[in-house]
Amino acid sequence: MSLFKKITYLFIISMFFACSDENQNQENETPIDSVEIQSKFLFREALKELDANFENFKKINNIELSDDLIIGKEKEGFIFKDDIKKQLVIFKTKRIGLLTGYDVVVSDFSLLKAIDNNGFPMLIVKGYCNQTKEPLTIGIDVLKLKDGYSLRVQDPISSIVCNGCRRGCNPKRDSAGDGYCTDCKITNSNCSKTETL
């Protein structure tokens, strides 16, 4: 073996032991949760992809968004103004989900009137988490205007995410405007809340 190869070999061996000794000294430190890191990375990547798809959707449909966008009106239930507005709400709902740790699959929309929610109208989006199949209900604050209901399109968007229960566990606001989830109506089931402001 040439002198160069011997020196290179010894260098690699010494680096291995140096790294091994370094790892042995770190045994008392808190271990890194690789699943948590991977999950955060995947959600961040999914959020980037969703935002790119949203921008592409706006470009293809030649949409210029204002801060407040009329998305629909109440007529024997909630009716979207058009399919483009419905798709915009789906994009926003998925974004809310990703920001709160859920990959949301949207299944249904309804309106929670201000009179039934202490003066705060909300668009209620039902669905489930794609990973766990756990039921999710997201309440998105809307404004009632003369021409219909308006959604604040630009972030931040105020919302309440309730998850963990098929019956009950619905987003609402109290008289002070604080968000909460109604009680779960299934024994031994939990309902948890995440709120974005």
ABEGO torsion letter per residue (X at the ends): XBAAAAAAAAAAAAAAAAAAAAAAAAAABBBBBAAAAAAAAAAAAAAAAAAAAAAAAAAAAGBBBBABBBAEBBBGEBBBABAAAAAAAAAAAAAAAAAAGBBBBBABBBBBBAAAAGGBBBBBBBBBBAAAGBBBBBBBBBBBBAAEBBBBABOBBBBBBBBGBABEGBBBBBAAGBBBBBBBABBGBBBBBBBBX
